[in-house]
Amino acid sequence: MPINGLFVGLVTLDLIYLAESLPKNNQKIVAVDYTVAAGGPATNAAVTFSHLGDKASVLGIVGSHPMTQLIKEDLANYKIGIIDLNSTTQNPPPVSSIIVTQSTGERAVISINAVKTQASEQSLSADVLRNINIVMIDGHQMTLGIAIAQMAKAKNIPVVIDGGSWKPGFEKLLPFVDYAICSANFHPPQCKNEEEVFAYLSQVGIPYIAITHGENPIQYSIDGKKGILNVPGVRAVDTLGAGDIFHGAFCHYILQESFTDALEQASHVASLSCQFFGTRRWME
C-alpha cells in the first residue's frame, strides 16, 4: 500500500534568482540564473515526500487567479494532490521573491506568506484524513492546523510540525504533536535559549524534538534524553528550501526508521539539495 502524507500550510509562487550579490539601494542587477516553482514549507516538503516514493497532498488555499496555473502545473509535475480550501477566490496567491547569493548559497526572501489567505475550520472535509499515514503542519494555516492535529491525534496518525519560527497559535497545536522539528529561530514565548525551548516542548507532551542549525549539528531529545547528530558537510550552492526538504524527507523516513535514523537520512537529503540551485534541480 502506498504511504500517504498530508501537508498543511503555505502554498506560494516562488520567483528565485541566482545573483553575484544582493542589490544595494537604487541598484539594478542582472541575475545569473532564475527559476519559478511552487513554494512554501508544506509545499516543498510534500514535493520531497513524493520524490522519495510516497503520495503527498497539500492542503491550503490556491484559488483561481491566473498566476495559480504556474503553481498547479509545477505540483502536477511532481504528482502532488492539491486540497484547495478556497478554489474560487480570484485573489493572487502569495508570491515570494528570493535572491540567492552565488558565492555563499545564502538567500534573502521577501514574501507576504499566508496572511491574506487564511482558511476557516468549516472548510475542512470530514474525511480529510482518510487513508493518511502522516501529517505535517507548517503553522501558516494555524486554525486548520490545530483542527487537523486534533483529528489526527484521535486517529493515532503521527503529526509533525515544521517549527521554522514561532507563530501565534502554536501553543494550541503543540499538545497534539508527536514530532517537533524546529530551526534555531523557533522561540516560544519566554524561551531565551535552546535548553528552554526543549523544556517548553517537553512540558507540553512532545516526545520527539529536534532543533536544526543549518550545516551545524542537530540537537535532539527523545523523552527528555538529549543527543547530537552531525550533518554532512557540503559546498552549498543554494540553501533555499533546505529546511522544507529536510521536513519532507523526515516524514518519509520516520515511517520506516527510528527517530535518530530518520533525522540522519533527512539531513543527507537536505544537504544534497543545497548543492543545486533552486528547490527542484536536486531531484533531476
SELUMMI-655264 format. One record per residue: residue number from 1; y, z, x of N, C-alpha, C in turn. Coordinates in Angstrom, 3 decimals. Atoms other than C-alpha are relative to their C-alpha. Layout:
SELUMMI-655264
PT	NUM	Y	Z	X	Y	Z	X	Y	Z	X
...
end
This chain:
SELUMMI-655264
PT	1	-1.187	0.000	0.840	0.000	0.000	0.000	1.241	0.000	0.878
PT	2	-1.232	0.007	-0.801	3.492	-0.788	1.330	0.742	1.323	-0.136
PT	3	-0.859	-1.178	0.013	5.811	2.071	2.236	1.354	-0.420	-0.554
PT	4	-1.265	0.325	0.657	8.934	2.078	0.042	1.042	1.065	0.300
PT	5	-1.097	-0.915	-0.279	12.224	3.620	1.115	1.212	-0.309	-0.853
PT	6	-1.240	0.155	0.756	15.364	4.197	-0.958	1.142	0.536	0.851
PT	7	-1.115	-0.343	-0.874	18.629	4.235	0.993	1.267	0.042	-0.846
PT	8	-1.075	-0.271	0.951	21.550	5.737	-0.908	1.324	0.138	0.741
PT	9	-1.305	-0.196	-0.608	25.168	5.253	0.048	0.861	-1.231	0.107
PT	10	-1.077	0.961	-0.211	27.633	2.856	1.552	-0.518	-1.415	0.247
PT	11	0.260	1.430	-0.231	27.460	-0.944	1.309	1.346	-0.652	0.297
PT	12	-1.258	0.618	-0.401	30.209	-2.733	3.219	-0.233	-1.429	0.468
PT	13	0.032	1.260	-0.735	31.040	-6.112	4.644	0.625	0.289	1.358
PT	14	-0.469	-0.303	-1.354	31.359	-5.741	8.418	0.444	-1.280	0.704
PT	15	-0.525	1.066	-0.842	33.553	-8.089	10.452	0.059	0.561	1.415
PT	16	0.216	-0.609	-1.308	32.543	-7.435	14.060	0.447	-0.965	1.096
PT	17	-0.532	0.825	-1.081	34.413	-8.747	17.095	-0.360	0.618	1.347
PT	18	0.196	-0.409	-1.381	33.480	-8.547	20.775	1.225	-0.440	0.791
PT	19	-1.249	0.309	-0.701	36.611	-8.364	22.950	0.029	0.699	1.356
PT	20	-0.127	-0.609	-1.326	37.599	-7.573	26.513	0.649	1.377	-0.081
PT	21	-0.652	-1.297	0.172	39.774	-4.712	25.284	0.577	0.080	-1.400
PT	22	-0.663	-0.161	1.286	41.422	-3.281	22.196	1.428	-0.542	0.088
PT	23	-1.383	0.494	-0.047	44.772	-4.841	21.235	0.990	1.152	0.096
PT	24	-1.103	-0.960	-0.043	47.944	-2.981	22.089	0.956	-0.318	-1.151
PT	25	-0.983	0.236	1.059	50.885	-2.708	19.682	0.610	-1.399	0.121
PT	26	-0.598	1.336	0.078	52.118	-6.164	18.607	-0.685	-1.040	0.878
PT	27	0.729	0.955	-0.832	49.493	-7.860	20.771	-1.056	-0.731	-0.818
PT	28	1.097	0.778	0.557	47.171	-10.656	19.677	-1.021	-0.251	1.104
PT	29	1.053	0.280	-0.968	43.828	-11.006	21.419	-0.993	-0.977	-0.605
PT	30	1.027	0.944	0.428	41.083	-13.628	21.237	-1.368	0.618	0.268
PT	31	1.326	-0.590	-0.144	37.551	-12.376	20.642	-0.910	-0.878	0.850
PT	32	1.008	0.712	-0.774	34.730	-13.315	22.987	-1.114	-0.501	-0.912
PT	33	1.064	0.339	0.946	32.254	-13.390	20.088	0.302	0.742	-1.295
PT	34	-0.137	-0.736	1.257	32.055	-12.316	16.444	-1.223	-0.234	-0.863
PT	35	1.091	0.141	0.955	29.560	-11.805	13.664	0.398	0.700	-1.294
PT	36	-0.256	-0.583	1.321	29.581	-10.907	9.960	-1.331	0.463	-0.576
PT	37	1.253	-0.528	0.561	26.965	-8.700	8.293	0.316	1.057	-1.040
PT	38	-0.091	-1.175	0.865	26.405	-6.210	5.515	-0.084	1.243	0.872
PT	39	-0.004	-1.202	-0.824	27.051	-2.726	6.832	0.059	1.267	-0.823
PT	40	0.047	-1.325	0.594	27.295	0.965	6.115	-1.244	0.722	0.508
PT	41	1.147	-0.738	-0.550	24.968	3.740	7.328	-1.307	-0.220	-0.756
PT	42	1.230	0.183	0.774	22.454	3.489	4.476	-0.492	-1.435	0.086
PT	43	0.367	1.413	-0.009	22.518	-0.317	4.575	-0.649	-0.394	1.317
PT	44	0.596	0.323	-1.298	21.897	-0.670	8.304	-1.334	0.708	0.205
PT	45	1.274	-0.710	-0.091	19.170	1.970	8.094	-1.076	-0.726	-0.796
PT	46	0.959	0.730	0.833	17.494	0.008	5.289	-0.476	-1.265	0.693
PT	47	0.374	1.219	-0.716	17.561	-3.195	7.352	-1.000	0.321	1.109
PT	48	0.920	-0.414	-1.062	15.894	-1.382	10.253	-1.362	0.374	-0.565
PT	49	1.237	-0.432	0.666	13.296	0.195	7.961	-0.823	-1.217	-0.414
PT	50	0.681	1.229	0.411	12.455	-3.244	6.568	-0.518	-0.778	1.201
PT	51	0.402	0.732	-1.201	12.339	-4.842	10.020	-1.270	0.588	0.614
PT	52	1.172	-0.660	-0.573	9.730	-2.286	11.079	-1.236	-0.121	-0.883
PT	53	1.176	0.323	0.805	7.442	-3.472	8.291	-0.092	0.670	-1.345
PT	54	0.012	-0.703	1.275	8.358	-1.348	5.275	0.825	-0.762	-1.043
PT	55	-0.821	0.584	1.063	10.042	-2.163	1.962	1.185	0.921	-0.267
PT	56	-1.204	-0.812	0.127	13.630	-0.994	1.559	0.866	-0.489	-1.144
PT	57	-1.006	0.302	1.013	16.123	-0.830	-1.284	1.236	0.835	0.290
PT	58	-1.279	-0.693	-0.147	19.797	0.074	-1.009	0.554	0.287	-1.384
PT	59	-0.596	-0.388	1.268	21.375	1.991	-3.888	1.464	0.340	0.245
PT	60	-1.434	-0.226	-0.151	25.148	1.826	-4.170	0.750	-0.928	-0.927
PT	61	-0.802	0.933	0.790	27.907	-0.395	-5.506	0.313	-1.224	0.845
PT	62	-0.297	1.268	-0.659	28.204	-4.053	-4.550	0.995	-0.798	-0.839
PT	63	-0.903	0.719	0.895	29.759	-5.821	-7.568	-0.128	-1.503	0.109
PT	64	0.086	1.464	0.100	30.528	-9.487	-8.125	1.237	-0.712	0.545
PT	65	-1.108	0.662	-0.679	33.658	-10.177	-6.090	-0.566	-1.110	0.900
PT	66	0.525	1.092	-0.833	33.289	-13.486	-4.159	-0.483	0.446	1.381
PT	67	0.425	-0.451	-1.329	33.023	-11.587	-0.849	-1.383	0.629	0.003
PT	68	1.304	-0.667	0.024	29.894	-9.800	-2.037	-1.147	-0.981	0.224
PT	69	1.056	0.972	-0.246	27.949	-13.045	-1.728	-0.464	0.057	1.450
PT	70	0.373	-0.134	-1.408	28.035	-12.572	2.047	-0.927	1.203	0.201
PT	71	0.862	-1.182	-0.073	26.544	-9.092	1.612	-1.386	-0.313	-0.559
PT	72	1.275	0.273	0.668	23.858	-10.299	-0.775	-0.868	-0.954	0.804
PT	73	0.772	0.954	-0.797	22.823	-13.221	1.421	-0.580	0.666	1.251
PT	74	0.490	-0.688	-1.194	22.551	-11.024	4.506	-1.170	0.915	-0.343
PT	75	1.071	-0.923	0.365	20.431	-8.407	2.738	-1.243	-0.738	-0.491
PT	76	1.146	0.805	0.423	18.240	-11.073	1.137	-0.758	-0.531	1.213
PT	77	0.612	0.525	-1.222	17.612	-12.469	4.615	-0.943	1.024	0.625
PT	78	0.838	-1.059	-0.558	16.130	-9.102	5.605	-0.861	0.675	-1.064
PT	79	0.896	-0.435	1.082	14.267	-8.650	2.301	0.334	1.411	-0.493
PT	80	-0.460	-1.299	0.495	16.360	-5.663	1.183	0.319	-0.113	-1.486
PT	81	-0.350	-0.047	1.413	16.431	-4.871	-2.522	1.340	0.694	-0.188
PT	82	-1.301	-0.607	0.301	19.826	-4.010	-3.998	-0.047	0.594	-1.402
PT	83	-0.166	-0.657	1.300	20.178	-1.466	-6.802	1.496	0.221	-0.155
PT	84	-1.459	0.027	0.123	23.771	-2.176	-7.803	0.401	0.773	-1.247
PT	85	-0.341	-0.872	1.118	25.234	0.555	-9.981	1.275	-0.416	-0.721
PT	86	-1.154	0.550	0.715	28.296	-1.476	-10.960	0.085	-1.492	0.334
PT	87	0.152	1.402	-0.400	27.238	-5.110	-10.695	1.089	-0.909	-0.554
PT	88	-0.996	0.881	0.623	30.061	-6.451	-12.871	1.411	0.217	0.543
PT	89	-1.352	-0.243	-0.488	33.019	-4.968	-11.017	0.506	-1.164	0.847
PT	90	-0.622	1.071	-0.762	35.404	-7.542	-9.621	0.776	0.536	1.207
PT	91	-0.687	-0.572	-1.154	36.827	-5.146	-7.062	-0.655	-0.480	1.292
PT	92	0.604	0.414	-1.273	36.366	-6.295	-3.467	-0.827	1.127	0.586
PT	93	0.814	-1.047	-0.628	33.671	-4.456	-1.532	0.763	0.640	1.151
PT	94	-0.599	-0.582	-1.197	34.644	-2.040	1.221	-0.238	-0.919	1.205
PT	95	0.095	0.861	-1.178	35.341	-4.046	4.373	0.302	0.825	1.241
PT	96	-0.230	-0.652	-1.288	35.015	-2.679	7.907	0.343	-1.057	1.034
PT	97	-0.363	0.860	-1.121	36.797	-4.364	10.800	-0.271	0.771	1.282
PT	98	0.507	-0.713	-1.170	35.233	-3.486	14.136	0.273	-0.820	1.255
PT	99	-0.173	0.636	-1.304	36.164	-4.288	17.719	-0.881	0.736	0.999
PT	100	0.883	-0.538	-1.028	33.523	-3.762	20.403	0.567	-0.397	1.357
PT	101	-0.515	0.268	-1.343	34.808	-3.450	23.964	-1.128	-0.506	0.886
PT	102	1.076	0.680	-0.708	32.793	-5.833	26.129	-0.525	0.794	1.193
PT	103	0.415	-0.664	-1.238	32.715	-3.716	29.292	-0.773	1.290	-0.219
PT	104	0.605	-1.319	0.229	31.560	-0.450	27.708	-0.959	0.053	-1.186
PT	105	0.799	-0.064	1.220	29.926	-1.284	24.368	0.551	0.961	-1.030
PT	106	-0.602	-0.921	0.960	32.184	1.282	22.678	0.697	-0.772	-1.103
PT	107	-0.582	0.719	1.129	33.541	0.385	19.252	1.119	0.789	-0.641
PT	108	-1.072	-0.578	0.810	36.661	1.009	17.224	-0.133	-0.580	-1.398
PT	109	0.284	0.416	1.377	36.333	0.858	13.431	1.140	0.416	-0.916
PT	110	-0.886	-0.373	1.105	38.761	0.738	10.542	-0.679	-0.446	-1.290
PT	111	0.732	0.284	1.224	37.273	0.920	7.056	0.541	0.856	-1.124
PT	112	-0.380	-0.793	1.168	38.043	2.085	3.552	-1.200	0.770	-0.548
PT	113	1.221	-0.670	0.447	34.420	3.255	3.100	-0.183	-0.139	-1.518
PT	114	0.315	0.093	1.431	33.345	4.051	-0.472	0.984	0.776	-0.864
PT	115	-0.975	-0.836	0.709	36.493	5.930	-1.505	0.320	-0.575	-1.373
PT	116	-0.381	0.641	1.261	37.321	3.399	-4.239	-1.197	-0.549	-0.775
PT	117	1.186	0.549	0.669	33.728	2.558	-5.202	-1.034	1.103	-0.213
PT	118	0.913	-1.102	0.296	32.166	5.811	-6.409	-0.704	-0.225	-1.335
PT	119	0.798	0.167	1.219	29.361	5.633	-8.980	-0.260	1.361	-0.629
PT	120	0.278	-1.244	0.711	28.569	8.234	-11.612	-1.504	0.215	-0.109
PT	121	1.411	-0.349	0.152	25.280	10.052	-12.068	-0.609	-0.686	-1.221
PT	122	0.503	0.627	1.232	24.991	8.475	-15.547	-0.497	-1.424	0.224
PT	123	0.426	1.373	-0.266	24.485	5.057	-13.957	-1.394	-0.085	0.608
PT	124	1.328	-0.004	-0.598	21.156	6.129	-12.446	-1.082	-0.271	-1.028
PT	125	1.172	0.228	0.847	17.925	4.836	-13.944	-0.967	1.167	0.153
PT	126	0.937	-1.122	-0.035	15.337	7.462	-14.837	-1.178	-0.270	0.930
PT	127	1.145	0.333	-0.847	12.693	5.575	-12.827	0.419	-0.476	1.389
PT	128	-0.522	0.481	-1.275	14.814	5.053	-9.704	-0.919	0.360	1.167
PT	129	0.888	-0.419	-1.086	12.214	6.886	-7.602	-1.447	-0.462	-0.191
PT	130	1.363	0.489	0.210	9.185	5.048	-8.934	-0.497	-0.718	1.260
PT	131	0.656	0.585	-1.180	6.866	4.151	-6.003	0.775	0.212	1.302
PT	132	-0.769	-0.279	-1.214	9.398	5.530	-3.495	-0.724	1.064	0.832
PT	133	0.685	-0.922	-0.909	7.895	7.276	-0.445	0.950	0.867	0.817
PT	134	-0.968	-0.763	-0.764	11.070	8.451	1.308	1.399	-0.403	-0.446
PT	135	-1.397	0.234	0.397	14.789	8.767	0.502	0.904	0.358	1.169
PT	136	-1.031	-0.324	-0.991	17.693	8.573	2.939	1.373	-0.074	-0.654
PT	137	-1.315	-0.118	0.639	21.216	9.600	1.904	1.060	0.132	1.084
PT	138	-1.031	-0.060	-1.047	24.357	8.947	3.959	1.243	0.776	-0.424
PT	139	-1.108	-0.842	0.442	26.775	11.023	1.836	1.216	-0.749	-0.511
PT	140	-1.163	0.758	0.463	29.145	8.179	0.923	0.017	-0.161	-1.524
PT	141	0.064	-0.074	1.465	27.949	8.263	-2.716	-0.542	1.399	-0.322
PT	142	0.479	-1.376	-0.002	27.762	12.050	-2.862	-0.565	0.439	-1.350
PT	143	0.498	-0.400	1.325	27.368	12.533	-6.624	-1.402	-0.551	-0.230
PT	144	1.321	0.617	0.139	24.452	10.096	-6.670	-0.991	0.648	0.958
PT	145	0.885	-0.585	-0.992	23.027	11.584	-3.507	-0.543	1.346	-0.435
PT	146	0.441	-1.321	0.475	22.897	15.088	-4.979	-1.034	-0.149	-1.107
PT	147	0.929	0.203	1.125	21.220	13.857	-8.166	-1.350	-0.524	0.478
PT	148	1.248	0.596	-0.478	18.646	11.768	-6.312	-0.776	0.988	0.862
PT	149	0.682	-0.997	-0.816	17.887	14.536	-3.822	-0.715	1.030	-0.874
PT	150	0.643	-0.934	0.932	17.163	16.904	-6.702	-1.242	-0.621	-0.627
PT	151	1.140	0.699	0.589	14.892	14.330	-8.334	-1.131	-0.156	1.010
PT	152	1.009	0.201	-1.037	13.112	13.632	-5.049	-0.724	1.310	0.320
PT	153	0.603	-1.305	-0.296	12.554	17.334	-4.378	-1.040	0.359	-1.055
PT	154	0.935	-0.304	1.092	10.899	17.708	-7.779	-1.265	-0.829	0.081
PT	155	1.154	0.898	-0.119	8.568	14.831	-6.930	-0.656	0.066	1.381
PT	156	0.527	-0.165	-1.358	7.828	16.011	-3.358	0.171	-1.251	0.855
PT	157	-0.343	1.154	-0.827	9.440	12.896	-1.892	0.937	0.491	1.104
PT	158	-0.867	-0.509	-1.072	10.922	13.654	1.555	1.393	-0.608	-0.042
PT	159	-1.401	0.407	0.009	14.709	13.485	1.787	0.573	0.162	1.410
PT	160	-0.646	0.015	-1.310	16.534	12.558	4.996	1.501	-0.169	-0.231
PT	161	-1.438	0.282	0.053	20.296	12.828	5.462	0.470	-0.554	1.343
PT	162	-0.753	0.477	-1.145	22.463	10.869	7.843	1.274	0.842	0.051
PT	163	-1.159	-0.871	-0.133	24.906	13.566	8.897	0.933	-0.510	1.086
PT	164	-0.930	0.543	-0.976	27.379	11.353	10.711	1.239	0.859	0.133
PT	165	-1.136	-0.924	0.033	30.230	13.635	9.691	-0.115	0.812	-1.290
PT	166	0.039	-0.828	1.202	30.753	16.424	7.171	0.807	-0.658	-1.114
PT	167	-0.699	0.532	1.167	31.685	15.210	3.680	-0.072	1.039	-1.116
PT	168	0.033	-0.951	1.109	32.661	17.379	0.704	-1.142	-0.323	-0.952
PT	169	1.160	0.180	0.861	29.603	17.888	-1.485	-1.307	0.182	0.735
PT	170	1.235	-0.213	-0.759	27.078	18.178	1.329	-0.570	1.387	-0.271
PT	171	0.492	-1.358	0.241	26.890	21.899	0.554	-0.913	0.068	-1.228
PT	172	0.860	0.048	1.186	25.311	20.991	-2.824	-1.258	-0.837	0.240
PT	173	1.129	0.897	-0.295	22.997	18.349	-1.350	-1.014	0.628	0.948
PT	174	0.852	-0.465	-1.092	21.618	20.175	1.680	-1.207	0.841	-0.429
PT	175	1.178	-0.783	0.379	19.309	22.621	-0.187	-1.207	-0.850	-0.418
PT	176	1.091	0.876	0.430	17.204	19.616	-1.272	-0.470	-0.925	1.130
PT	177	0.266	0.878	-1.134	16.939	18.064	2.214	-1.158	0.534	0.843
PT	178	1.112	-0.350	-0.888	13.824	18.026	4.395	0.339	-0.250	1.464
PT	179	-0.318	0.401	-1.376	15.213	16.287	7.483	1.501	-0.253	0.110
PT	180	-1.428	0.207	-0.254	18.829	16.638	8.644	0.138	-0.604	1.390
PT	181	-0.198	0.698	-1.270	19.540	14.062	11.351	1.497	-0.238	0.135
PT	182	-1.459	-0.056	-0.059	23.124	14.655	12.405	0.519	-0.475	1.349
PT	183	-0.668	0.306	-1.258	25.574	13.486	15.014	0.739	1.237	0.482
PT	184	-0.773	-1.117	-0.544	27.593	15.761	17.267	1.320	0.184	-0.730
PT	185	-1.249	-0.091	0.784	30.521	15.079	14.902	-0.208	0.653	-1.363
PT	186	0.300	-0.635	1.283	28.806	16.846	11.973	0.368	1.474	0.089
PT	187	-0.498	-1.369	-0.088	30.741	20.081	11.452	0.161	0.601	-1.399
PT	188	-0.184	-0.712	1.265	30.091	22.115	8.291	1.162	0.988	0.120
PT	189	-1.139	-0.934	-0.034	32.947	24.449	7.298	-0.318	1.259	0.807
PT	190	0.092	-1.208	-0.824	33.497	27.334	9.719	-0.997	-0.107	1.172
PT	191	0.905	0.160	-1.142	30.985	25.900	12.222	0.792	-0.520	1.200
PT	192	-0.819	0.339	-1.165	32.637	25.837	15.641	-0.808	-0.634	1.130
PT	193	0.830	0.568	-1.060	29.674	24.771	17.804	-1.370	-0.345	-0.573
PT	194	1.290	0.489	0.500	26.183	23.337	17.558	-0.951	1.134	-0.356
PT	195	0.838	-1.135	0.378	24.493	26.734	17.521	0.277	0.409	-1.445
PT	196	-0.372	-0.366	1.366	26.409	27.496	14.342	-0.426	-1.078	-0.997
PT	197	0.480	1.078	0.878	25.517	24.074	12.890	-1.487	0.176	-0.274
PT	198	1.436	-0.239	0.186	21.814	24.737	13.486	-0.229	1.194	-0.927
PT	199	0.165	-1.191	0.826	22.175	28.195	11.932	0.344	-0.291	-1.459
PT	200	-0.432	0.337	1.363	24.045	26.833	8.899	-1.083	-0.804	-0.712
PT	201	0.992	0.864	0.635	21.456	24.128	8.210	-1.320	0.731	-0.226
PT	202	1.225	-0.790	0.183	18.558	26.539	8.711	0.139	0.966	-1.169
PT	203	-0.215	-0.980	1.062	20.087	29.065	6.332	-0.080	-0.618	-1.393
PT	204	0.115	0.632	1.320	20.225	26.521	3.506	-1.419	-0.514	-0.250
PT	205	1.413	0.281	0.238	16.491	25.920	3.991	-0.523	-1.306	0.546
PT	206	0.483	1.268	-0.570	16.225	22.697	6.015	-0.918	0.306	1.178
PT	207	0.943	-0.363	-1.067	13.088	22.955	8.185	0.135	-0.842	1.267
PT	208	-0.040	0.920	-1.145	13.685	19.937	10.437	1.439	-0.483	0.211
PT	209	-1.396	0.318	-0.298	17.067	19.432	12.124	0.063	-0.659	1.368
PT	210	-0.252	0.609	-1.304	18.199	17.128	14.915	1.470	-0.358	0.100
PT	211	-1.380	0.403	-0.278	21.604	16.524	16.480	-0.028	-0.977	1.167
PT	212	-0.004	1.032	-1.028	22.070	13.310	18.427	1.332	0.024	0.750
PT	213	-1.187	0.005	-0.864	24.541	12.812	21.294	0.114	-1.337	0.728
PT	214	-0.079	1.299	-0.643	24.517	9.075	21.957	-1.052	-0.148	1.074
PT	215	0.948	0.206	-1.095	22.956	8.434	25.354	-0.524	1.309	0.577
PT	216	0.429	-1.311	-0.502	22.544	12.171	25.988	-1.146	0.560	-0.841
PT	217	1.188	-0.489	0.698	19.506	14.242	24.946	0.260	0.461	-1.441
PT	218	-0.010	-0.462	1.386	18.744	15.029	21.291	-0.402	1.475	-0.018
PT	219	0.391	-1.381	0.238	18.712	18.685	20.323	-0.656	0.077	-1.381
PT	220	0.675	-0.085	1.287	16.291	19.597	17.551	-0.489	1.419	-0.266
PT	221	0.532	-1.292	0.418	14.953	22.534	15.601	-1.080	-0.228	-1.052
PT	222	1.101	0.035	0.976	11.644	22.942	13.750	-0.239	1.429	-0.453
PT	223	0.135	-1.358	0.532	11.651	26.028	11.531	0.609	1.033	0.957
PT	224	-0.719	-0.925	-0.855	14.140	27.635	13.908	-0.351	-0.065	1.471
PT	225	0.391	0.129	-1.409	12.325	26.729	17.157	0.660	-1.254	0.575
PT	226	-0.821	1.088	-0.524	14.632	24.576	19.282	-0.659	-0.695	1.189
PT	227	0.469	0.779	-1.132	13.910	21.847	21.774	0.977	-1.118	0.305
PT	228	-0.847	1.104	-0.451	15.446	18.899	23.608	-0.870	-1.212	0.283
PT	229	0.687	1.268	-0.273	14.371	15.242	23.769	0.952	-0.918	0.754
PT	230	-0.794	0.992	-0.701	15.661	12.779	26.338	-0.071	-1.335	-0.733
PT	231	-0.017	1.337	0.603	16.636	9.291	25.175	-0.003	-1.028	1.126
PT	232	0.063	1.015	-1.055	16.086	6.024	27.081	1.388	-0.353	0.521
PT	233	-1.250	0.428	-0.603	18.810	5.047	29.498	0.088	-1.517	0.027
PT	234	-0.179	1.450	0.035	20.126	1.525	28.913	1.453	-0.337	0.313
PT	235	-1.371	0.482	-0.138	23.190	-0.550	29.726	0.444	-0.471	-1.377
PT	236	-0.404	0.299	1.373	24.959	-0.593	26.376	0.946	-1.186	-0.046
PT	237	-0.870	1.134	0.299	26.410	-3.883	25.194	0.845	0.310	-1.232
PT	238	-0.671	-0.301	1.269	27.325	-2.543	21.749	-0.670	1.209	-0.620
PT	239	0.563	-1.208	0.617	26.860	0.935	20.286	0.177	0.026	-1.516
PT	240	-0.227	0.033	1.446	27.877	-0.122	16.766	-1.315	0.069	-0.757
PT	241	1.177	-0.082	0.868	25.302	0.932	14.180	-1.204	0.664	0.626
PT	242	1.167	-0.595	-0.659	23.051	2.662	16.717	-0.509	1.220	-0.765
PT	243	0.421	-1.161	0.789	23.056	5.855	14.660	-0.679	-0.402	-1.297
PT	244	0.609	0.494	1.240	22.285	3.933	11.461	-1.416	-0.502	0.269
PT	245	1.298	0.554	-0.383	19.435	2.119	13.200	-0.963	1.129	0.343
PT	246	0.817	-1.174	-0.305	18.157	5.451	14.511	-0.562	0.604	-1.287
PT	247	0.446	-0.608	1.257	18.005	6.800	10.958	-1.050	-0.854	-0.712
PT	248	0.988	0.878	0.635	16.181	3.754	9.605	-1.338	0.060	0.696
PT	249	1.247	-0.090	-0.758	13.633	3.923	12.403	-0.664	1.365	-0.211
PT	250	0.567	-1.327	0.242	13.205	7.675	11.909	-0.730	0.033	-1.342
PT	251	0.642	0.016	1.319	12.442	7.111	8.209	-1.340	-0.734	0.043
PT	252	1.268	0.724	-0.158	9.753	4.614	9.245	-1.040	0.875	0.700
PT	253	0.990	-0.695	-0.822	8.104	6.779	11.888	-0.377	1.372	-0.538
PT	254	0.320	-1.346	0.460	8.298	10.171	10.148	-1.129	-0.011	-1.024
PT	255	1.113	0.102	0.946	5.803	8.923	7.553	-1.333	-0.187	0.706
PT	256	1.228	0.216	-0.765	3.287	8.367	10.372	-0.184	1.002	1.139
PT	257	0.022	-0.792	-1.227	4.203	10.724	13.219	0.528	1.412	-0.250
PT	258	-0.628	-1.317	0.035	5.253	14.285	13.970	1.515	-0.157	0.086
PT	259	-1.454	0.046	-0.039	8.954	15.163	13.843	0.503	-0.430	1.382
PT	260	-0.482	0.343	-1.335	9.421	15.008	17.612	-0.396	-1.422	0.391
PT	261	0.404	1.378	-0.311	7.428	11.770	17.944	0.876	-1.000	-0.758
PT	262	-0.856	0.897	0.783	9.481	10.188	15.144	1.391	-0.092	0.618
PT	263	-1.297	0.017	-0.675	12.713	11.215	16.905	-0.063	-0.852	1.267
PT	264	0.133	0.747	-1.260	11.462	9.785	20.195	-0.120	-1.502	-0.260
PT	265	0.169	1.424	0.319	10.340	6.482	18.654	1.305	-0.586	-0.520
PT	266	-1.271	0.480	0.547	13.622	6.165	16.755	1.030	-0.183	1.110
PT	267	-0.956	0.135	-1.098	15.589	6.728	19.961	-0.266	-1.261	0.815
PT	268	0.332	1.246	-0.703	13.738	3.820	21.595	0.538	-1.206	-0.768
PT	269	-0.503	1.114	0.807	14.640	1.517	18.692	1.522	-0.069	0.086
PT	270	-1.462	-0.022	-0.060	18.283	2.617	18.714	0.506	-0.442	1.365
PT	271	-0.405	0.402	-1.348	18.511	2.204	22.477	-0.167	-1.501	0.198
PT	272	0.184	1.449	-0.055	17.098	-1.309	22.196	1.155	-0.706	-0.673
PT	273	-1.069	0.656	0.752	19.744	-2.186	19.603	1.313	-0.014	0.775
PT	274	-1.249	-0.091	-0.761	22.533	-1.085	21.972	0.105	-1.077	1.077
PT	275	-0.008	1.027	-1.028	21.561	-3.878	24.357	0.388	-1.377	-0.544
PT	276	-0.356	1.261	0.644	22.669	-6.561	21.887	1.299	0.185	-0.782
PT	277	-1.242	-0.037	0.759	25.978	-7.402	20.233	-0.289	-0.058	-1.493
PT	278	0.152	-0.008	1.447	26.239	-6.645	16.519	-1.170	0.863	-0.432
PT	279	1.045	-0.873	0.566	23.795	-4.865	14.229	-1.289	-0.729	-0.349
PT	280	1.162	0.780	0.398	21.272	-7.674	13.775	-0.734	-0.689	1.162
PT	281	0.593	0.858	-1.023	20.658	-9.585	17.020	-1.162	0.648	0.746
PT	282	1.112	-0.673	-0.671	18.341	-6.934	18.477	-1.337	-0.291	-0.674
PT	283	1.227	0.276	0.735	15.804	-7.936	15.806	-0.515	-1.423	0.223
PT	284	0.379	1.416	-0.158	15.710	-11.603	16.820	-0.985	-0.172	1.144
end
